[in-house]
Amino acid sequence: MGLCMSTNRASSASAASGDSQSPSDGSRVQAPQSSTNCLIGSSISCRYAYVSQRGYYPDEPNKANQDAFNIVRDYLSDGSWFFGVFDGHGKEGDLCAQFAKRNLANVMGRACKGKTTTSEVESAMISAHVRCNEDMHADKSVDDSLSGTTAVTITFWNDDLMTVCNVGDSRAVVGVGEGKGVKAYPLSHDQTPYRKDERIRVKKQGARILSLDQIEGLEAIHENWGDVNLGEELDEGGDPPRIWHPQGEYPGTAFTRSLGDMYAEELGVFAEPEVITRRVSADDKMVVIASDGVFEFLTNQSVVDMCCKFKDPLEACRAVVAESYELWLQYEMRTDDITMIAIFLDE
């Protein structure tokens, strides 16, 4: 994902179960034997599956998978479901992602207890993210000073509602049937310095916004970051704008919100999620939740198009993760961790 780094152009990593360290095979993959049937509310039948594949790092063959995910059945009530993906970054990114996996759903669930309206639930979920972030700061087993994690979650509740919370640059997408095709619509928007609103917000907290080339004096300082609409198009430049301390060359985050990242928090990189709630429509065909290992070289529509080729969400996950992995190796000497949950909504 968008890393926490100094000017040494370090890269983040990942890992999963398995033994092989070669990029040419498919081991170090966490996946179920088959898809799982589930019922959302009282009437929405669906199937879900997941795949999490550790990254390939030639110089760090045993680096831990910094991605994590969580699925909780009967979450807020019977028929309620929680799905979450967490993409860690920094030296202890795997610990931060695992902390979020263990704690965020619980904190959100407690905060939502007794809440019945959409506004109450959304407010409770926002507060829960802030609380979970504070808990991570206080946990002595996790050093989140220069490490952290994204968190993109979907909670299905009240029979046919889905509430999406997003912190960072992991992503949620819904595929909606339109005519003879299925169109991808974002359920979340990456929080990065490419977004003008996020740049303005963090600069008010004292952050500098510069690319690595600008920090190193290889490119003139400017504010012309264009109108990159991540999700609909790809970041083809490879040197995104990052957040820097006004008197130092850290933390270098390419995202503007996260859980953890205590040093970056004073520069406006906070844990408050963007939240939306929508009803599950009869036209909704699928929901995809994934780390940016999937979306680095694939648009939202590309992912949905690939999923449409399969009736089984597990096969869809395997295909998308495999394609993402191959694309990473086409353009880089390594791959990121790649994690995806696919939820197929049955007709």
QUIUR-V709200 format. One record per backbone hydrogen bond with DSSP energy under -1.0 kcal/mol. NH is the residue of the N-H (numbers start at 0). CO is the residue of the C=O. E is the energy in kcal/mol with one decimal. If there is no record, write none. Layout:
BEGIN
[[NH CO E] [NH CO E]]
END
This chain:
BEGIN
[[4 250 -2.2] [29 51 -3.3] [35 47 -2.9] [37 45 -3.0] [39 43 -3.3] [40 78 -2.6] [43 39 -2.1] [45 37 -2.7] [46 343 -2.1] [47 35 -2.4] [48 341 -1.8] [50 339 -2.1] [51 29 -2.4] [52 337 -3.3] [53 27 -2.1] [59 56 -1.4] [62 59 -1.8] [67 85 -2.6] [69 83 -2.2] [71 81 -2.5] [74 79 -2.5] [79 76 -2.2] [80 155 -1.3] [81 71 -2.2] [82 153 -2.3] [83 69 -2.4] [84 151 -2.3] [85 67 -3.2] [87 65 -3.3] [88 147 -2.3] [92 89 -1.8] [95 91 -2.0] [96 92 -2.6] [97 93 -2.2] [98 94 -2.2] [99 95 -2.3] [100 96 -2.4] [101 97 -2.4] [102 98 -2.1] [103 99 -2.1] [106 102 -2.6] [107 103 -2.8] [108 104 -2.6] [109 105 -2.3] [110 106 -2.1] [111 107 -2.0] [114 111 -2.4] [120 116 -2.4] [121 117 -2.8] [122 118 -2.2] [123 119 -2.3] [124 120 -2.3] [125 121 -2.2] [126 122 -2.2] [127 123 -2.0] [128 124 -1.8] [129 125 -1.8] [130 126 -2.4] [131 127 -2.8] [132 128 -2.2] [133 129 -2.1] [134 130 -2.5] [135 131 -2.1] [136 132 -2.2] [137 133 -1.8] [138 134 -1.1] [141 138 -1.3] [143 141 -1.0] [147 88 -1.9] [148 258 -2.3] [149 86 -1.6] [150 166 -2.3] [151 84 -2.2] [152 164 -2.5] [153 82 -2.8] [154 162 -2.5] [155 80 -2.7] [156 160 -2.4] [159 157 -2.1] [160 156 -2.4] [161 277 -2.7] [162 154 -2.6] [163 275 -2.9] [164 152 -2.2] [165 273 -1.9] [166 150 -2.0] [170 289 -2.9] [172 287 -2.6] [173 184 -2.7] [174 285 -2.7] [175 182 -2.9] [176 282 -3.2] [177 180 -2.6] [180 177 -2.1] [182 175 -3.0] [184 173 -2.7] [186 171 -2.8] [187 171 -1.0] [190 167 -2.0] [191 189 -1.0] [194 191 -1.8] [198 194 -2.4] [199 195 -2.6] [200 196 -1.8] [201 197 -2.4] [202 198 -2.4] [203 199 -1.4] [205 202 -1.7] [206 201 -1.9] [207 243 -2.7] [209 241 -1.8] [214 210 -2.3] [215 211 -2.2] [216 213 -1.2] [217 212 -2.9] [218 212 -1.0] [224 222 -1.7] [229 227 -1.1] [230 232 -1.3] [231 228 -1.7] [232 228 -1.8] [235 233 -1.1] [241 209 -1.9] [242 252 -2.3] [243 207 -2.4] [244 249 -3.2] [247 244 -1.2] [251 242 -2.0] [255 190 -2.4] [257 269 -1.7] [258 148 -2.7] [260 146 -3.3] [261 143 -2.6] [262 144 -2.1] [264 260 -1.4] [266 263 -1.7] [267 264 -1.8] [268 263 -1.8] [269 267 -1.6] [273 165 -2.1] [275 163 -1.9] [277 161 -2.2] [279 159 -3.2] [283 280 -1.4] [284 174 -3.3] [285 174 -1.3] [286 342 -2.3] [287 172 -2.9] [288 340 -2.5] [289 170 -2.6] [290 338 -2.1] [293 290 -1.8] [295 291 -1.4] [299 230 -2.7] [302 298 -2.0] [303 299 -2.3] [304 300 -2.9] [305 301 -2.0] [306 302 -2.2] [307 303 -2.0] [308 305 -1.3] [309 306 -1.9] [315 311 -1.9] [316 312 -2.5] [317 313 -2.5] [318 314 -2.3] [319 315 -2.5] [320 316 -2.7] [321 317 -2.3] [322 318 -2.4] [323 319 -2.6] [324 320 -2.5] [325 321 -2.2] [326 322 -2.3] [327 323 -2.4] [328 324 -1.8] [329 325 -1.3] [330 326 -1.5] [331 327 -2.8] [334 55 -2.0] [337 52 -2.7] [339 50 -2.4] [340 288 -3.0] [341 48 -2.3] [342 286 -2.9] [343 46 -3.2] [344 284 -2.1] [345 44 -2.2]]
END
